[in-house]
């Protein structure tokens, strides 16, 4: 007889490393369709912030009205939940390096739904 196998671990994602509150996530914004283009597309945000804070920040930068639609996608693939922590998105989906040699999370934005 063989020994019983142990089930795979179903533990939650590891917590952010010590000092993550002071850590920053580099965001590179890309306009899609008729969305206004940012003068400066690269920003740094706290790794402990939620994605909803990024959406509110981008809305202010673009000068959009509070009731105007704004759709955000990570890597042209999915729209993160508003309560997703930026550290987790960066850890899982950031590009290893962009053209400038900096690790960055690509966030595409538009005023009409583009994907999914």
N, C-alpha and C positions, 0 to 999 in steps of 0.2 A: 504494500500500500504506500501511496505517496502522502507526504505531509500536506495538510490543508493549506491552500494559498491564502494570503491575507488580502482583504479587499483594498482597492486603491484608496488613498487618502482623499477625503473630501473637505479638507480644511479650507477656510476662506483665504483670500489673497493675503500675502504678507503685508504687515503694516509698513508705512513709509519709513525709510531709514531715519536714524536720529539726525536732527537738524533739517528735516524735510520742510519744517515750517518756514525756515529761512531760505530753502532751495527755490529756485525759479525754473519755470518751464518756458522754453522759447516757442512762440507760436508764429507761424508764417501763414498769413491770410491770402486767399486767392479769390478774386471776384468771378462770379459765373453769370452769364447772360447779361441782363440790363442792370445788375447791381452796381452801385457807385464804387469806384476804385479808391482805395486808400492811398494817401501820399506816401506813407511809410507802412509797408506791409508786415514788418517784423516787430513783435512786442514780447515782453517778458512778463509773466504773471506768477504769482505765488503758487507753489505746488500743492498747497493745502486748500486752494479755492475750488469751488464747485464750477461745473461747466456753465451753469446759469449766470454766474458772475461774468464769464467771458462773453456770453450773449448780450448781457446788459452793457458791458463795456463797448462791444462792437456797435451796438445800436447807437450809443452816444457818439462814437467816433464818426459814424456815417451820417449822423444828424437825422436819423429816422424818427418818425413819430411813434409814440408808445403803442399805437394800435396798428402800425404798419407791419406787414408780414416780413419775417426774416428767417431763413432756413440755413442751418449750419450742418456741415458734413465733415467728418474726419476722413482724410485720404480718399475722397470721392466715393466713399463706400457706405457709411452709415451715419445716422444722427444720434449722438450720445444722449443719454438721459440727462436732464438738467441737474440731477443730484450727483452725477459722476464726479469723482475727485480728479483734478488735473494730473496729479502724480501718477495715478493708475493709467490714464490715457497716454501719458508720455512714456511710461514704462513699457506699455504694450504696443503702441502704434506709431511712435515718433520715428522719423527717418534717422538712419544711423548718422548721416551727415548730409547737409544740403550743399549747394554750390559754394558757399562761403566756408565750408568746413565745420559748421556748427550743427549739432543735433537739434532738430526742430519738429514740432507737431504741425502737420499741414491741416489747416481748417479752411474749407471752401464755403463761401457764403453766397446767397442769392435771395431775391425778393419773391420768387416763385419756386415751387417745388421742382427740383431737378432730378433727384434719384430717390428710389424707394418709396 
